[in-house]
Amino acid sequence: MANASPNAFGAQLAYPGRQTIALCGDGGYAMLSLGDLLTQVERRTPVVQIIFNNDSFDFVKIEQQEAGIIPFGVDFKSPNFAKVAEAMGAKGIRIEEPGDVRDALAEALAHKDGPVVVDAVVDPFALALPSHVPLHTVKGFTLSAAKQVLNGRMDSVIRTIGRNIRLV
């Protein structure tokens, strides 16, 4: 967690002139990468950082659910990373609608005068699941969902099911 942007920054320094793209989670980016962004701005390092902004440490949440427990300590309110980037001297682009993805990414990839932060607001209820889900994962998710329902979190379970039913 939190290594995409620093690794991309290092790759850009090692191979200047090559395009460098980091795919980041919002939690990891907020924890580690904002400090690096200041250095990228100072060095005018052209790193494109795409942040999947779902207001959650989502992989940690999924690990908790796989273990059969109710997720805790994983939800937070992310800032508008595009505005934060601009305040720090980088180019900031925010994507809030799926139809804006193509143009926003084209703009980000065309920018060569320093770092770019693309703040992509994504569905917080979408699950990142592999093509094959092992039985122990299904059991853990089922146990976690049952515990959430019994603890008054039925709305969250219904939203998650509704957003992901197409995966079944």
BAGUVO-591459 format. One record per residue (C-alpha): x, y, z. Coordinates in Angstrom, 3 decimals. Example, Ala and Ser with C-alpha at 12.3 -4.5 7.8 and 13.67 -1.06 7.14 Angstrom:
BAGUVO-591459
FIRO        X        Y        Z
FIRO   12.300   -4.500    7.800
FIRO   13.670   -1.060    7.140
This chain:
BAGUVO-591459
FIRO        X        Y        Z
FIRO    0.000    0.000    0.000
FIRO    1.084    3.569   -0.748
FIRO    3.989    2.701   -3.052
FIRO    2.678    3.492   -6.556
FIRO    3.489    7.196   -6.623
FIRO    6.932    7.020   -4.944
FIRO    7.914    4.142   -7.250
FIRO    6.765    6.067  -10.323
FIRO    8.703    9.114   -9.119
FIRO   11.842    7.005   -8.750
FIRO   11.311    5.428  -12.172
FIRO   10.980    8.893  -13.729
FIRO   14.221   10.004  -12.100
FIRO   15.971    6.835  -13.320
FIRO   14.574    7.119  -16.855
FIRO   13.949   10.792  -17.644
FIRO   12.088   11.377  -20.875
FIRO    9.952    8.263  -20.527
FIRO    6.312    8.553  -19.575
FIRO    5.631    7.492  -15.999
FIRO    2.174    6.721  -14.646
FIRO    1.175    5.748  -11.108
FIRO   -2.173    4.119  -10.287
FIRO   -2.851    5.066   -6.668
FIRO   -5.448    4.506   -4.013
FIRO   -6.624    7.619   -2.198
FIRO   -5.666    6.347    1.249
FIRO   -2.123    5.406    0.312
FIRO   -1.687    8.605   -1.663
FIRO   -2.773   10.738    1.277
FIRO   -0.501    8.794    3.652
FIRO    2.726    8.882    1.668
FIRO    2.664   10.672   -1.659
FIRO    1.601   14.231   -0.901
FIRO    5.042   15.007    0.519
FIRO    6.681   13.611   -2.600
FIRO    4.445   15.783   -4.751
FIRO    6.221   18.889   -3.420
FIRO    9.559   17.459   -4.552
FIRO    8.106   16.502   -7.930
FIRO    6.871   20.080   -8.368
FIRO   10.261   21.478   -7.370
FIRO   12.039   19.193   -9.863
FIRO    9.284   19.587  -12.511
FIRO    9.153   15.808  -12.767
FIRO    6.484   14.701  -15.270
FIRO    4.796   11.920  -13.320
FIRO    1.101   11.260  -13.959
FIRO   -0.593   10.089  -10.752
FIRO   -4.090    8.689  -11.148
FIRO   -5.849    8.447   -7.798
FIRO   -8.833    6.119   -7.403
FIRO  -10.778    8.179   -4.897
FIRO  -13.376    6.114   -3.019
FIRO  -12.914    7.568    0.491
FIRO  -11.619    4.254    1.794
FIRO   -8.636    2.009    2.417
FIRO  -10.498   -0.422    0.165
FIRO   -8.001   -3.295    0.030
FIRO   -7.825   -3.272    3.818
FIRO  -11.633   -3.261    3.924
FIRO  -11.724   -6.261    1.588
FIRO   -9.140   -8.098    3.719
FIRO  -11.284   -7.485    6.792
FIRO  -14.370   -8.804    5.013
FIRO  -12.468  -11.861    3.759
FIRO  -11.607  -12.555    7.401
FIRO  -15.317  -12.449    8.229
FIRO  -15.271   -9.298   10.304
FIRO  -17.118   -6.012   10.015
FIRO  -14.872   -3.416    8.359
FIRO  -13.652   -0.746   10.756
FIRO  -11.188    2.136   10.582
FIRO  -11.091    2.093    6.794
FIRO  -13.466    4.868    5.734
FIRO  -12.477    8.539    5.639
FIRO  -13.173   11.704    3.677
FIRO  -10.603   12.362    0.971
FIRO   -9.819   15.894   -0.121
FIRO  -10.222   17.025   -3.699
FIRO   -6.727   15.891   -4.691
FIRO   -6.823   17.931   -7.904
FIRO   -7.253   21.152   -5.923
FIRO   -4.589   20.083   -3.426
FIRO   -2.205   19.390   -6.325
FIRO   -2.885   22.794   -7.846
FIRO   -2.282   24.478   -4.488
FIRO    1.082   22.709   -4.376
FIRO    2.007   23.831   -7.909
FIRO    1.161   20.662   -9.879
FIRO   -1.481   20.217  -12.551
FIRO   -4.705   18.892  -11.063
FIRO   -7.549   17.215  -12.941
FIRO  -10.703   15.857  -11.309
FIRO  -12.938   13.212  -12.894
FIRO  -16.421   12.886  -11.421
FIRO  -18.317   11.423  -14.405
FIRO  -17.376    8.280  -16.384
FIRO  -17.879   10.140  -19.665
FIRO  -15.033   12.514  -18.772
FIRO  -12.355    9.826  -18.406
FIRO  -11.023    9.830  -21.991
FIRO  -10.550   13.615  -22.224
FIRO   -9.112   13.915  -18.714
FIRO   -6.556   11.161  -19.273
FIRO   -5.594   12.603  -22.677
FIRO   -5.014   15.972  -21.012
FIRO   -2.974   14.393  -18.209
FIRO   -0.805   12.330  -20.550
FIRO   -0.160   15.345  -22.803
FIRO    1.141   17.483  -19.915
FIRO    4.963   17.457  -19.872
FIRO    5.743   20.422  -17.610
FIRO    5.774   18.740  -14.207
FIRO    3.592   16.367  -12.219
FIRO   -0.113   15.760  -12.834
FIRO   -2.614   14.492  -10.293
FIRO   -5.795   12.980  -11.705
FIRO   -8.387   12.659   -8.946
FIRO  -10.804   10.023  -10.259
FIRO  -13.891    9.696   -8.072
FIRO  -14.888    6.019   -8.178
FIRO  -17.756    3.947   -6.792
FIRO  -17.016    3.202   -3.121
FIRO  -19.159    0.050   -3.260
FIRO  -17.422   -1.583   -6.237
FIRO  -15.423   -4.650   -5.253
FIRO  -12.018   -5.492   -6.676
FIRO  -12.262   -9.252   -7.055
FIRO  -10.097  -11.735   -8.953
FIRO  -11.598  -13.825  -11.756
FIRO  -11.662  -16.868   -9.458
FIRO  -12.887  -16.385   -5.906
FIRO  -11.787  -19.117   -3.471
FIRO  -14.371  -20.692   -1.172
FIRO  -12.762  -19.267    1.980
FIRO  -13.186  -15.755    0.542
FIRO  -16.866  -16.384   -0.176
FIRO  -17.342  -17.720    3.360
FIRO  -15.580  -14.701    4.882
FIRO  -17.566  -12.180    2.846
FIRO  -20.817  -13.963    3.726
FIRO  -19.953  -13.944    7.432
FIRO  -18.968  -10.264    7.277
FIRO  -22.196   -9.357    5.449
FIRO  -24.296  -11.240    8.009
FIRO  -22.540   -9.451   10.878
FIRO  -23.041   -6.084    9.156
FIRO  -26.766   -6.758    8.720
FIRO  -27.100   -7.810   12.368
FIRO  -25.302   -4.615   13.403
FIRO  -27.609   -2.287   11.474
FIRO  -25.535   -1.820    8.337
FIRO  -28.055   -3.328    5.918
FIRO  -27.873   -0.279    3.603
FIRO  -24.140   -0.787    3.024
FIRO  -24.598   -4.485    2.273
FIRO  -27.451   -3.790   -0.167
FIRO  -25.445   -1.098   -1.987
FIRO  -22.434   -3.399   -2.286
FIRO  -24.568   -6.244   -3.644
FIRO  -26.399   -3.931   -6.041
FIRO  -23.184   -2.472   -7.474
FIRO  -21.513   -5.882   -7.878
FIRO  -24.269   -8.329   -8.850
FIRO  -22.948   -8.301  -12.422
FIRO  -19.794  -10.083  -11.181
FIRO  -21.710  -13.184  -10.122
